[in-house]
Amino acid sequence: MKLYIIGSVGSGKSTMARRLSHALSIPHFETDNFVWQRQEGGDVRNAEPVRDAQFLAAVTQEDWIIEGVHIGWTENAIRSADMVIFLDIPYHQRTYQCILRYLKQRVGVERSNYKPRLSMLLKMFKWNRYFEETMKPVFLEKLESIPEKTRVLKKRRQVSEFLVEQIRE
């Protein structure tokens, strides 16, 4: 199975990908981890050839779950996917989730790939708004060309039902 999950920060794409990866024993990749080389002192942006080579190595596997919000260089995975999930969770719920994530990371209940600072929370608010106003329309237009393999989930309940459905099969 090749599954591509798209959504804004706070939409639940990483949680969904981790759950499906664990339940189905399929490798899970975050597009952020192709873009950034994770380092103790702070992330460093990978050069595009490095990013693209890592991405190609993931996409050429027999099974995968890729999640992220990047567009352009990820086209190959969207085309190759058996199913594309667009998490269109309402803006206010994503904002709440960003705040909740920040608080959990600050107290050490949830791990993160970055330092949970107030500046990062403010960036998440900015990214969430940018996604809503700019990226969401672009993704939805792009997905119109592949309706047979696209599922748009707008509510947390739909996400839960989808998870149960996929895990049962």
N, CA and C atoms as an extended XYZ file, in Angstrom:
507
Properties=species:S:1:pos:R:3:atomname:S:1:resname:S:1:resid:I:1 pbc="F F F"
N         0.841       -1.179        0.000 N   MET     1
C         0.000        0.000        0.000 CA  MET     1
C         0.884        1.239        0.000 C   MET     1
N         0.484        2.211       -0.794 N   LYS     2
C         1.166        3.498       -0.855 CA  LYS     2
C         0.122        4.563       -0.537 C   LYS     2
N         0.340        5.234        0.578 N   LEU     3
C        -0.633        6.191        1.076 CA  LEU     3
C         0.038        7.536        1.297 C   LEU     3
N        -0.544        8.580        0.721 N   TYR     4
C        -0.022        9.938        0.879 CA  TYR     4
C        -1.032       10.745        1.676 C   TYR     4
N        -0.600       11.353        2.786 N   ILE     5
C        -1.471       12.115        3.666 CA  ILE     5
C        -1.051       13.580        3.623 C   ILE     5
N        -2.014       14.444        3.281 N   ILE     6
C        -1.780       15.882        3.166 CA  ILE     6
C        -2.617       16.594        4.219 C   ILE     6
N        -2.050       17.616        4.827 N   GLY     7
C        -2.810       18.428        5.764 CA  GLY     7
C        -1.928       19.501        6.369 C   GLY     7
N        -2.576       20.488        6.924 N   SER     8
C        -1.880       21.593        7.565 CA  SER     8
C        -1.263       21.145        8.884 C   SER     8
N        -0.437       21.989        9.438 N   VAL     9
C         0.055       21.785       10.791 CA  VAL     9
C        -1.162       21.665       11.706 C   VAL     9
N        -1.149       20.682       12.599 N   GLY    10
C        -2.252       20.496       13.539 CA  GLY    10
C        -3.439       19.722       13.000 C   GLY    10
N        -3.348       19.226       11.776 N   SER    11
C        -4.483       18.510       11.189 CA  SER    11
C        -4.562       17.051       11.635 C   SER    11
N        -3.444       16.511       12.119 N   GLY    12
C        -3.418       15.121       12.567 CA  GLY    12
C        -2.753       14.172       11.596 C   GLY    12
N        -2.049       14.699       10.600 N   LYS    13
C        -1.449       13.829        9.587 CA  LYS    13
C        -0.333       12.951       10.162 C   LYS    13
N         0.485       13.468       11.053 N   SER    14
C         1.557       12.654       11.645 CA  SER    14
C         0.982       11.562       12.540 C   SER    14
N        -0.028       11.902       13.316 N   THR    15
C        -0.664       10.907       14.183 CA  THR    15
C        -1.298        9.806       13.344 C   THR    15
N        -2.025       10.186       12.297 N   MET    16
C        -2.644        9.205       11.416 CA  MET    16
C        -1.584        8.306       10.780 C   MET    16
N        -0.522        8.915       10.272 N   ALA    17
C         0.537        8.148        9.612 CA  ALA    17
C         1.203        7.180       10.586 C   ALA    17
N         1.490        7.623       11.798 N   ARG    18
C         2.116        6.737       12.787 CA  ARG    18
C         1.205        5.560       13.128 C   ARG    18
N        -0.070        5.831       13.332 N   ARG    19
C        -1.006        4.753       13.678 CA  ARG    19
C        -1.124        3.733       12.557 C   ARG    19
N        -1.266        4.212       11.330 N   LEU    20
C        -1.370        3.298       10.199 CA  LEU    20
C        -0.067        2.531        9.987 C   LEU    20
N         1.042        3.210       10.124 N   SER    21
C         2.342        2.572        9.967 CA  SER    21
C         2.510        1.422       10.958 C   SER    21
N         2.155        1.683       12.202 N   HIS    22
C         2.270        0.662       13.242 CA  HIS    22
C         1.303       -0.497       12.981 C   HIS    22
N         0.058       -0.185       12.696 N   ALA    23
C        -0.968       -1.219       12.526 CA  ALA    23
C        -0.741       -2.061       11.271 C   ALA    23
N        -0.233       -1.453       10.204 N   LEU    24
C        -0.083       -2.143        8.931 CA  LEU    24
C         1.354       -2.570        8.633 C   LEU    24
N         2.279       -2.248        9.530 N   SER    25
C         3.711       -2.555        9.341 CA  SER    25
C         4.227       -2.015        8.004 C   SER    25
N         3.935       -0.749        7.783 N   ILE    26
C         4.376       -0.047        6.573 CA  ILE    26
C         5.247        1.125        7.015 C   ILE    26
N         6.378        1.362        6.346 N   PRO    27
C         7.219        2.496        6.753 CA  PRO    27
C         6.519        3.839        6.559 C   PRO    27
N         6.807        4.755        7.451 N   HIS    28
C         6.188        6.087        7.485 CA  HIS    28
C         7.283        7.137        7.339 C   HIS    28
N         7.025        8.107        6.486 N   PHE    29
C         7.977        9.182        6.240 CA  PHE    29
C         7.274       10.533        6.351 C   PHE    29
N         7.980       11.504        6.936 N   GLU    30
C         7.490       12.880        7.011 CA  GLU    30
C         8.266       13.701        5.989 C   GLU    30
N         7.568       14.469        5.152 N   THR    31
C         8.286       15.263        4.156 CA  THR    31
C         9.222       16.272        4.812 C   THR    31
N         8.875       16.736        6.009 N   ASP    32
C         9.775       17.651        6.732 CA  ASP    32
C        11.162       17.040        6.935 C   ASP    32
N        11.205       15.725        7.132 N   ASN    33
C        12.491       15.068        7.391 CA  ASN    33
C        13.317       14.868        6.124 C   ASN    33
N        12.726       15.085        4.961 N   PHE    34
C        13.517       15.131        3.727 CA  PHE    34
C        14.099       16.539        3.553 C   PHE    34
N        13.361       17.527        3.991 N   VAL    35
C        13.779       18.921        3.854 CA  VAL    35
C        14.855       19.282        4.868 C   VAL    35
N        14.710       18.762        6.092 N   TRP    36
C        15.594       19.171        7.187 CA  TRP    36
C        16.470       18.030        7.666 C   TRP    36
N        17.733       18.350        7.899 N   GLN    37
C        18.640       17.424        8.571 CA  GLN    37
C        18.539       17.762       10.052 C   GLN    37
N        18.028       16.823       10.824 N   ARG    38
C        17.794       17.060       12.249 CA  ARG    38
C        19.118       16.998       13.002 C   ARG    38
N        19.421       18.065       13.739 N   GLN    39
C        20.654       18.134       14.510 CA  GLN    39
C        20.356       18.669       15.898 C   GLN    39
N        21.170       18.278       16.845 N   GLU    40
C        20.989       18.677       18.242 CA  GLU    40
C        20.916       20.195       18.406 C   GLU    40
N        21.770       20.922       17.734 N   GLY    41
C        21.825       22.374       17.884 CA  GLY    41
C        20.808       23.127       17.041 C   GLY    41
N        20.042       22.418       16.257 N   GLY    42
C        19.054       23.044       15.371 CA  GLY    42
C        19.099       22.427       13.993 C   GLY    42
N        17.995       22.433       13.336 N   ASP    43
C        17.894       21.799       12.024 CA  ASP    43
C        18.628       22.598       10.954 C   ASP    43
N        19.150       21.854        9.985 N   VAL    44
C        19.835       22.454        8.847 CA  VAL    44
C        19.106       21.980        7.592 C   VAL    44
N        18.813       22.914        6.697 N   ARG    45
C        18.099       22.568        5.469 CA  ARG    45
C        19.001       21.710        4.567 C   ARG    45
N        18.465       20.588        4.104 N   ASN    46
C        19.180       19.756        3.145 CA  ASN    46
C        19.232       20.449        1.791 C   ASN    46
N        20.308       20.224        1.064 N   ALA    47
C        20.374       20.691       -0.315 CA  ALA    47
C        19.307       19.929       -1.106 C   ALA    47
N        18.773       20.554       -2.132 N   GLU    48
C        17.702       19.921       -2.906 CA  GLU    48
C        18.083       18.543       -3.449 C   GLU    48
N        19.301       18.326       -3.961 N   PRO    49
C        19.648       16.982       -4.433 CA  PRO    49
C        19.616       15.931       -3.314 C   PRO    49
N        19.994       16.313       -2.111 N   VAL    50
C        19.938       15.401       -0.958 CA  VAL    50
C        18.478       15.108       -0.625 C   VAL    50
N        17.679       16.161       -0.509 N   ARG    51
C        16.247       16.007       -0.239 CA  ARG    51
C        15.598       15.089       -1.272 C   ARG    51
N        15.865       15.358       -2.554 N   ASP    52
C        15.241       14.592       -3.634 CA  ASP    52
C        15.683       13.134       -3.640 C   ASP    52
N        16.949       12.881       -3.324 N   ALA    53
C        17.448       11.497       -3.280 CA  ALA    53
C        16.800       10.728       -2.131 C   ALA    53
N        16.675       11.361       -0.978 N   GLN    54
C        16.019       10.710        0.162 CA  GLN    54
C        14.548       10.436       -0.152 C   GLN    54
N        13.907       11.396       -0.781 N   PHE    55
C        12.496       11.250       -1.145 CA  PHE    55
C        12.319       10.113       -2.144 C   PHE    55
N        13.172       10.061       -3.159 N   LEU    56
C        13.098        9.000       -4.166 CA  LEU    56
C        13.307        7.630       -3.532 C   LEU    56
N        14.231        7.535       -2.590 N   ALA    57
C        14.461        6.258       -1.898 CA  ALA    57
C        13.206        5.796       -1.164 C   ALA    57
N        12.455        6.725       -0.609 N   ALA    58
C        11.208        6.370        0.082 CA  ALA    58
C        10.122        5.970       -0.917 C   ALA    58
N         9.957        6.763       -1.958 N   VAL    59
C         8.875        6.553       -2.925 CA  VAL    59
C         9.058        5.271       -3.729 C   VAL    59
N        10.287        4.821       -3.896 N   THR    60
C        10.515        3.605       -4.687 CA  THR    60
C        10.363        2.321       -3.867 C   THR    60
N        10.069        2.452       -2.587 N   GLN    61
C         9.798        1.253       -1.789 CA  GLN    61
C         8.455        0.660       -2.196 C   GLN    61
N         8.285       -0.613       -1.900 N   GLU    62
C         7.054       -1.308       -2.283 CA  GLU    62
C         5.827       -0.728       -1.562 C   GLU    62
N         5.969       -0.448       -0.284 N   ASP    63
C         4.887        0.111        0.522 CA  ASP    63
C         5.422        1.322        1.276 C   ASP    63
N         4.574        2.331        1.449 N   TRP    64
C         4.971        3.488        2.235 CA  TRP    64
C         3.753        4.315        2.623 C   TRP    64
N         3.966        5.101        3.667 N   ILE    65
C         3.031        6.150        4.060 CA  ILE    65
C         3.878        7.409        4.142 C   ILE    65
N         3.514        8.396        3.343 N   ILE    66
C         4.225        9.672        3.352 CA  ILE    66
C         3.214       10.737        3.759 C   ILE    66
N         3.637       11.587        4.686 N   GLU    67
C         2.754       12.674        5.101 CA  GLU    67
C         3.498       13.980        5.093 C   GLU    67
N         2.762       15.028        4.714 N   GLY    68
C         3.376       16.338        4.722 CA  GLY    68
C         2.502       17.378        4.059 C   GLY    68
N         3.088       18.540        3.908 N   VAL    69
C         2.362       19.675        3.377 CA  VAL    69
C         3.121       20.302        2.204 C   VAL    69
N         4.193       19.655        1.787 N   HIS    70
C         5.005       20.206        0.705 CA  HIS    70
C         4.365       19.909       -0.648 C   HIS    70
N         4.628       20.779       -1.580 N   ILE    71
C         4.048       20.647       -2.908 CA  ILE    71
C         5.136       20.950       -3.939 C   ILE    71
N         4.980       20.417       -5.111 N   GLY    72
C         5.969       20.615       -6.167 CA  GLY    72
C         6.859       19.391       -6.259 C   GLY    72
N         7.861       19.328       -5.425 N   TRP    73
C         8.815       18.212       -5.476 CA  TRP    73
C         8.209       16.903       -4.981 C   TRP    73
N         7.018       16.926       -4.433 N   THR    74
C         6.359       15.711       -3.931 CA  THR    74
C         5.383       15.107       -4.943 C   THR    74
N         5.282       15.697       -6.121 N   GLU    75
C         4.311       15.257       -7.137 CA  GLU    75
C         4.414       13.763       -7.448 C   GLU    75
N         5.621       13.250       -7.519 N   ASN    76
C         5.827       11.845       -7.855 CA  ASN    76
C         5.106       10.928       -6.861 C   ASN    76
N         5.168       11.253       -5.605 N   ALA    77
C         4.517       10.427       -4.585 CA  ALA    77
C         3.000       10.535       -4.676 C   ALA    77
N         2.504       11.713       -4.935 N   ILE    78
C         1.057       11.887       -5.067 CA  ILE    78
C         0.551       11.070       -6.247 C   ILE    78
N         1.270       11.094       -7.363 N   ARG    79
C         0.890       10.289       -8.536 CA  ARG    79
C         1.019        8.797       -8.267 C   ARG    79
N         2.051        8.394       -7.521 N   SER    80
C         2.327        6.972       -7.262 CA  SER    80
C         1.441        6.377       -6.180 C   SER    80
N         0.834        7.205       -5.367 N   ALA    81
C         0.048        6.714       -4.232 CA  ALA    81
C        -1.170        5.924       -4.691 C   ALA    81
N        -1.486        4.892       -3.921 N   ASP    82
C        -2.737        4.165       -4.140 CA  ASP    82
C        -3.913        4.991       -3.638 C   ASP    82
N        -3.656        5.775       -2.605 N   MET    83
C        -4.688        6.621       -2.023 CA  MET    83
C        -4.041        7.886       -1.480 C   MET    83
N        -4.731        9.013       -1.677 N   VAL    84
C        -4.288       10.298       -1.139 CA  VAL    84
C        -5.368       10.764       -0.164 C   VAL    84
N        -4.956       11.033        1.053 N   ILE    85
C        -5.866       11.517        2.090 CA  ILE    85
C        -5.583       12.997        2.305 C   ILE    85
N        -6.617       13.810        2.184 N   PHE    86
C        -6.494       15.232        2.461 CA  PHE    86
C        -7.239       15.503        3.759 C   PHE    86
N        -6.509       15.868        4.794 N   LEU    87
C        -7.115       16.174        6.090 CA  LEU    87
C        -7.512       17.654        6.095 C   LEU    87
N        -8.781       17.894        5.854 N   ASP    88
C        -9.325       19.251        5.766 CA  ASP    88
C       -10.051       19.602        7.065 C   ASP    88
N        -9.325       19.451        8.155 N   ILE    89
C        -9.863       19.731        9.488 CA  ILE    89
C       -10.057       21.245        9.615 C   ILE    89
N       -11.157       21.698       10.246 N   PRO    90
C       -11.398       23.144       10.356 CA  PRO    90
C       -10.235       23.907       10.994 C   PRO    90
N       -10.052       25.124       10.521 N   TYR    91
C        -8.954       25.987       10.950 CA  TYR    91
C        -8.891       26.120       12.476 C   TYR    91
N       -10.013       26.365       13.118 N   HIS    92
C       -10.001       26.578       14.571 CA  HIS    92
C        -9.579       25.318       15.326 C   HIS    92
N        -9.918       24.145       14.815 N   GLN    93
C        -9.490       22.901       15.465 CA  GLN    93
C        -7.989       22.685       15.295 C   GLN    93
N        -7.461       23.038       14.138 N   ARG    94
C        -6.018       22.918       13.924 CA  ARG    94
C        -5.266       23.883       14.829 C   ARG    94
N        -5.796       25.091       14.998 N   THR    95
C        -5.168       26.075       15.887 CA  THR    95
C        -5.131       25.548       17.312 C   THR    95
N        -6.245       24.999       17.772 N   TYR    96
C        -6.323       24.411       19.112 CA  TYR    96
C        -5.292       23.287       19.251 C   TYR    96
N        -5.186       22.443       18.230 N   GLN    97
C        -4.243       21.325       18.274 CA  GLN    97
C        -2.792       21.823       18.352 C   GLN    97
N        -2.485       22.915       17.676 N   CYS    98
C        -1.131       23.495       17.743 CA  CYS    98
C        -0.824       23.936       19.169 C   CYS    98
N        -1.780       24.571       19.815 N   ILE    99
C        -1.590       25.021       21.198 CA  ILE    99
C        -1.417       23.823       22.128 C   ILE    99
N        -2.275       22.825       21.960 N   LEU   100
C        -2.198       21.623       22.793 CA  LEU   100
C        -0.861       20.909       22.604 C   LEU   100
N        -0.417       20.786       21.357 N   ARG   101
C         0.870       20.153       21.067 CA  ARG   101
C         2.002       20.914       21.747 C   ARG   101
N         1.990       22.225       21.616 N   TYR   102
C         3.021       23.062       22.226 CA  TYR   102
C         3.087       22.821       23.736 C   TYR   102
N         1.934       22.821       24.396 N   LEU   103
C         1.896       22.613       25.849 CA  LEU   103
C         2.405       21.221       26.217 C   LEU   103
N         2.013       20.203       25.478 N   LYS   104
C         2.472       18.833       25.749 CA  LYS   104
C         3.983       18.714       25.564 C   LYS   104
N         4.500       19.379       24.540 N   GLN   105
C         5.940       19.335       24.301 CA  GLN   105
C         6.701       20.091       25.385 C   GLN   105
N         6.170       21.193       25.834 N   ARG   106
C         6.834       21.978       26.881 CA  ARG   106
C         6.960       21.206       28.192 C   ARG   106
N         5.941       20.397       28.522 N   VAL   107
C         5.992       19.630       29.774 CA  VAL   107
C         6.607       18.240       29.570 C   VAL   107
N         7.006       17.912       28.334 N   GLY   108
C         7.694       16.662       28.077 CA  GLY   108
C         6.809       15.450       27.859 C   GLY   108
N         5.518       15.646       27.645 N   VAL   109
C         4.599       14.530       27.412 CA  VAL   109
C         4.660       14.070       25.957 C   VAL   109
N         4.996       14.978       25.055 N   GLU   110
C         5.075       14.666       23.630 CA  GLU   110
C         6.434       15.097       23.118 C   GLU   110
N         7.057       14.249       22.314 N   ARG   111
C         8.359       14.601       21.750 CA  ARG   111
C         8.168       15.395       20.462 C   ARG   111
N         9.219       16.099       20.055 N   SER   112
C         9.154       16.878       18.822 CA  SER   112
C        10.501       16.840       18.117 C   SER   112
N        10.488       17.211       16.844 N   ASN   113
C        11.716       17.289       16.047 CA  ASN   113
C        12.393       18.649       16.190 C   ASN   113
N        11.848       19.510       17.028 N   TYR   114
C        12.333       20.876       17.184 CA  TYR   114
C        12.189       21.282       18.647 C   TYR   114
N        12.813       22.402       19.005 N   LYS   115
C        12.668       22.929       20.364 CA  LYS   115
C        11.302       23.604       20.482 C   LYS   115
N        10.490       23.179       21.449 N   PRO   116
C         9.153       23.778       21.600 CA  PRO   116
C         9.225       25.160       22.264 C   PRO   116
N         9.473       26.144       21.448 N   ARG   117
C         9.562       27.524       21.927 CA  ARG   117
C         8.328       28.296       21.482 C   ARG   117
N         8.066       29.400       22.153 N   LEU   118
C         6.941       30.251       21.783 CA  LEU   118
C         7.072       30.704       20.331 C   LEU   118
N         8.287       30.971       19.892 N   SER   119
C         8.493       31.399       18.501 CA  SER   119
C         8.033       30.310       17.525 C   SER   119
N         8.201       29.040       17.897 N   MET   120
C         7.753       27.950       17.033 CA  MET   120
C         6.221       27.890       17.010 C   MET   120
N         5.590       28.089       18.148 N   LEU   121
C         4.127       28.116       18.191 CA  LEU   121
C         3.595       29.233       17.290 C   LEU   121
N         4.215       30.393       17.343 N   LEU   122
C         3.784       31.511       16.501 CA  LEU   122
C         3.974       31.191       15.021 C   LEU   122
N         5.049       30.467       14.689 N   LYS   123
C         5.256       30.028       13.301 CA  LYS   123
C         4.147       29.066       12.885 C   LYS   123
N         3.742       28.179       13.790 N   MET   124
C         2.670       27.234       13.473 CA  MET   124
C         1.370       27.967       13.165 C   MET   124
N         1.080       29.014       13.929 N   PHE   125
C        -0.113       29.823       13.646 CA  PHE   125
C        -0.020       30.422       12.241 C   PHE   125
N         1.170       30.932       11.919 N   LYS   126
C         1.389       31.542       10.603 CA  LYS   126
C         1.242       30.494        9.498 C   LYS   126
N         1.843       29.310        9.677 N   TRP   127
C         1.756       28.243        8.672 CA  TRP   127
C         0.316       27.760        8.504 C   TRP   127
N        -0.396       27.678        9.610 N   ASN   128
C        -1.785       27.237        9.571 CA  ASN   128
C        -2.630       28.201        8.727 C   ASN   128
N        -2.445       29.485        8.947 N   ARG   129
C        -3.173       30.502        8.170 CA  ARG   129
C        -2.761       30.451        6.709 C   ARG   129
N        -1.450       30.339        6.443 N   TYR   130
C        -0.953       30.264        5.067 CA  TYR   130
C        -1.538       29.051        4.348 C   TYR   130
N        -1.581       27.923        5.040 N   PHE   131
C        -2.167       26.723        4.440 CA  PHE   131
C        -3.623       26.988        4.060 C   PHE   131
N        -4.374       27.546        4.990 N   GLU   132
C        -5.804       27.779        4.769 CA  GLU   132
C        -6.048       28.686        3.569 C   GLU   132
N        -5.278       29.752        3.477 N   GLU   133
C        -5.519       30.762        2.451 CA  GLU   133
C        -4.841       30.475        1.120 C   GLU   133
N        -3.683       29.815        1.154 N   THR   134
C        -2.879       29.671       -0.058 CA  THR   134
C        -2.731       28.230       -0.534 C   THR   134
N        -2.298       27.356        0.346 N   MET   135
C        -1.970       25.994       -0.092 CA  MET   135
C        -3.194       25.097       -0.268 C   MET   135
N        -4.149       25.223        0.606 N   LYS   136
C        -5.345       24.375        0.531 CA  LYS   136
C        -6.017       24.456       -0.845 C   LYS   136
N        -6.266       25.648       -1.370 N   PRO   137
C        -6.880       25.703       -2.702 CA  PRO   137
C        -6.025       25.038       -3.786 C   PRO   137
N        -4.706       25.163       -3.681 N   VAL   138
C        -3.810       24.556       -4.668 CA  VAL   138
C        -3.891       23.031       -4.585 C   VAL   138
N        -3.832       22.501       -3.367 N   PHE   139
C        -3.933       21.052       -3.200 CA  PHE   139
C        -5.282       20.539       -3.698 C   PHE   139
N        -6.361       21.203       -3.315 N   LEU   140
C        -7.684       20.729       -3.728 CA  LEU   140
C        -7.828       20.739       -5.246 C   LEU   140
N        -7.298       21.749       -5.892 N   GLU   141
C        -7.339       21.792       -7.357 CA  GLU   141
C        -6.524       20.636       -7.945 C   GLU   141
N        -5.358       20.399       -7.394 N   LYS   142
C        -4.498       19.314       -7.871 CA  LYS   142
C        -5.185       17.956       -7.696 C   LYS   142
N        -5.870       17.771       -6.578 N   LEU   143
C        -6.501       16.488       -6.285 CA  LEU   143
C        -7.762       16.245       -7.123 C   LEU   143
N        -8.308       17.304       -7.720 N   GLU   144
C        -9.459       17.138       -8.615 CA  GLU   144
C        -9.140       16.226       -9.790 C   GLU   144
N        -7.869       16.146      -10.172 N   SER   145
C        -7.479       15.311      -11.317 CA  SER   145
C        -7.370       13.831      -10.955 C   SER   145
N        -7.435       13.502       -9.640 N   ILE   146
C        -7.352       12.096       -9.226 CA  ILE   146
C        -8.467       11.757       -8.224 C   ILE   146
N        -9.711       12.030       -8.572 N   PRO   147
C       -10.800       11.813       -7.605 CA  PRO   147
C       -10.972       10.356       -7.200 C   PRO   147
N       -10.602        9.445       -8.072 N   GLU   148
C       -10.780        8.013       -7.795 CA  GLU   148
C        -9.902        7.514       -6.654 C   GLU   148
N        -8.852        8.234       -6.342 N   LYS   149
C        -7.981        7.781       -5.250 CA  LYS   149
C        -7.806        8.822       -4.148 C   LYS   149
N        -8.670        9.832       -4.137 N   THR   150
C        -8.585       10.891       -3.135 CA  THR   150
C        -9.728       10.778       -2.141 C   THR   150
N        -9.379       10.890       -0.864 N   ARG   151
C       -10.386       10.970        0.205 CA  ARG   151
C       -10.132       12.261        0.965 C   ARG   151
N       -11.166       13.088        1.085 N   VAL   152
C       -11.077       14.322        1.855 CA  VAL   152
C       -11.829       14.081        3.159 C   VAL   152
N       -11.104       14.203        4.274 N   LEU   153
C       -11.688       13.998        5.597 CA  LEU   153
C       -11.751       15.347        6.298 C   LEU   153
N       -12.976       15.745        6.682 N   LYS   154
C       -13.190       17.084        7.231 CA  LYS   154
C       -13.424       17.103        8.733 C   LYS   154
N       -13.647       15.954        9.330 N   LYS   155
C       -13.956       15.904       10.762 CA  LYS   155
C       -13.110       14.834       11.424 C   LYS   155
N       -12.805       15.030       12.692 N   ARG   156
C       -12.026       14.051       13.455 CA  ARG   156
C       -12.712       12.682       13.442 C   ARG   156
N       -14.044       12.680       13.486 N   ARG   157
C       -14.793       11.427       13.457 CA  ARG   157
C       -14.521       10.670       12.154 C   ARG   157
N       -14.462       11.385       11.035 N   GLN   158
C       -14.162       10.747        9.754 CA  GLN   158
C       -12.750       10.158        9.756 C   GLN   158
N       -11.825       10.853       10.384 N   VAL   159
C       -10.449       10.352       10.486 CA  VAL   159
C       -10.441        9.052       11.288 C   VAL   159
N       -11.128        9.040       12.419 N   SER   160
C       -11.199        7.831       13.251 CA  SER   160
C       -11.830        6.675       12.492 C   SER   160
N       -12.911        6.935       11.784 N   GLU   161
C       -13.575        5.891       11.000 CA  GLU   161
C       -12.667        5.365        9.901 C   GLU   161
N       -11.927        6.261        9.254 N   PHE   162
C       -10.994        5.850        8.217 CA  PHE   162
C        -9.914        4.943        8.798 C   PHE   162
N        -9.374        5.307        9.944 N   LEU   163
C        -8.342        4.483       10.597 CA  LEU   163
C        -8.871        3.087       10.883 C   LEU   163
N       -10.058        2.997       11.445 N   VAL   164
C       -10.647        1.696       11.763 CA  VAL   164
C       -10.830        0.890       10.484 C   VAL   164
N       -11.338        1.528        9.448 N   GLU   165
C       -11.571        0.873        8.150 CA  GLU   165
C       -10.267        0.302        7.569 C   GLU   165
N        -9.203        1.084        7.601 N   GLN   166
C        -7.932        0.652        7.015 CA  GLN   166
C        -7.283       -0.456        7.833 C   GLN   166
N        -7.411       -0.377        9.134 N   ILE   167
C        -6.771       -1.362       10.014 CA  ILE   167
C        -7.491       -2.700        9.933 C   ILE   167
N        -8.795       -2.683        9.697 N   ARG   168
C        -9.585       -3.920        9.579 CA  ARG   168
C        -9.259       -4.703        8.328 C   ARG   168
N        -8.970       -3.994        7.239 N   GLU   169
C        -8.782       -4.676        5.931 CA  GLU   169
C        -7.617       -5.621        5.916 C   GLU   169
